[in-house]
Amino acid sequence: MSLLGRDYNKELNSLDHGSQSPSESSSSTTSENVHAAGEAGLSMMQTLIHLLKCNIGTGLLGLPLAIKNAGLLVGPVSLLAIGVLTVHCMVILLNCAHHLSQRLHKTFVNYGEATMYSLETCPNTWLRTHAVWGRYTVSFLLIITQLGFCSVYFMFMAENLQQMVEEAHVTSNICQPREILVLTPILDIRVYMLTILPFLILLVFIQNLKVLSIFSTLANITTLGSMALIFEYIMQGIPYPRNLPLMANWKTFLLFFGTAIFTFEGVGMVLPLKNQMKHPQQFSFVLYLGMSIVIILYMCLGTLGYMKFGSDTQASITLNLPNCWLYQSVKLMYSIGIFFTYALQFYIPAEIIIPFAISQVSESWTLFVDLSVRSALVCLTCVSAILIPRLELVISLVGSVSSSALALIIPPLLEIVILYSEDMSYVTIAKDIMISILGLLGCIFGTYQALYELTQPINHSMANSTGVYA
């Protein structure tokens, strides 16, 4: 059995129904699941909530710095444009899957299957012969994206924990604008990551979806509360932005592209969500409504956050909050939400990889191999965070490498391959090629710039350092 060829549909469907919290990754459900969904599917409100949850993560908190990297005018406009393109690609993916399911007489086609089946019908003999690698590629990108999210979670929790712990003795009950503190760090941020590591390993040992659903609920409550307090603060006393540039350097704009793509995390989730709806024909309305809310939220938080903190904007807006107990609690609540969300994001790559691993050993070794692989994957995300402890650059790198491929590059190409033989207009072909080229250029140059920034000393990097202290 191939590692990346394994059908992971049942796992995500179980996650969606068991925890009622869809992951930020892509998958789908099997034919049996489709039948069940038709009988007792998701309502419009449930689907809308799932869509919002799978698009709102840690990337949201990095948007003020992303706007800074693009400029006060160029940033929001570009964010809107990327959002519109992403939604359009979601619609393309839905249409391609629907077209293939009708052509092949299948109840449902997932992202990986859509890629594989489309290559099987293309004119090129070599692509037809190696069509299965289309599915492997999508699965691989999903694994990279999910583990990238988990690595970002490590850095986010460690940075906020470091700031809370090491500023505790100067934290007051009076909430004043944050001033740069000249403090000597007590512990390196990597020590905080290693402190979190064993707790996350124990967390991912939990495989009971009902227990995970409890964690999902806690994550939702803490995230909602912290977001309300963040907006309450940044909307107070916003200074006049006369000194903020309308357009930033083109090199930092490449970092903006990766961060923006990273935040639109739900492109692959549209297929299983539509499939699980009680009335799938209503999904288009839910998609446009939900993504409109997401885009407006992104633009508001990113723009208001940058206007509020200006040149002092850090990689996560939580690091700019006042040094008082109220807003320290915001960091704590959001960190708790991210901690519990880690298990949900980890679930998908684990369920793709672990069955392959245990199939290579005897039944007596199954439990040992299962727990070992889970521990190794968590350690891998921790090591990645330790080696690259710069939150904003990792977000940009993950967004440029994998998120851009899943969100912008692959869907338009699928539409061309699937519909080209059916009198597809030249305008549509040109539009799809332009979107894919835009995604490819963003992927190449965004990846290059993120890697270049990672090689530079932190104090001289164009992007903000994620360090807490001056």
C-alpha angles and dihedrals in degrees: 000000000000119000095226097029095066115118107245096177098109093052096057092043089053089049093050095049098033101046098020087223116106115212122241088248133088128254140120146218133263126247091264090053090051091057091049091048091053091056098045107007133159120287121232091260093049091049091049091051091049091049092051093046095051092051099045115074141120091311089071091065091053095056097093089060089044090055088049090053090053104034135256093276103027093045101061092038092050091045089053091048093050090047092052092047091048092052090047090053089050089055090048090052091050092050093047093050091048092049093050093046089055094044094048095036092238125146094224139002122200129210096268093044092049089055092048096046092046091054090049089062099042120110096241111096095207092053091048091051092049097037093124089067088067088066092043090052094052091047091049092050090050091053092048091048095049095046088046089056089051091050090051089050089057092054094043094052093043094050094048092044091050092051093047095047100042095044095044093103092056097040114116140185091247114086109218127161111282117263124201106264120214098213133147109238111245094205133015114253089244089065089059090051091053089048091056093044101081092047092053091048090055090046095055090050085073107095099165106111093205089059090047089053089060090053090048091055092050090049091052093050095048093044093050093048094048093047091053091053092046092054091044090058103041093051092060120092099347107189121233105269097222093129097046114102117242091212125028132204115298091235093059088044087066088059088050090055093055093047093047093051090046091057094055091070103153105074094113093043094069094080099056092039092055091046093053095050119111088225107026092184088072094058095093091062091047091048095051093043095046096045091046088057091047094050093047091048091050094048093047097048094042096046098039091044093053092045090050099049102022116180091000092065110134134206092269121030090223088070089062096053119114119277096247132111094255094059093035084061088055090059090047094049095047091046090052089050091050091046092057092040089057090073092052093049091045092052097077101051089042092054091049096048106032098061089055091050096049091046088067095060138056121269093256090063096045098099093044093050092045093054092040093054092047091051092046093051092050090048089050091056090046093050090049090053092047093050093047106029095172112107100195094050095047090050089051092045095050090045093049097044106041111002093056091052094050095041106036113009107046104041096058091046090051090054092053094048095045101041103029093095091052101069096276110187120248089234091059091046091050091047093051092047091050092050092049092047090050090051092046093049090048090049094050100041095035091052091046093050093046091050090046092052090049090059093053125088109264095240091054099043117117091226120070118270113243091220118125098216134063 
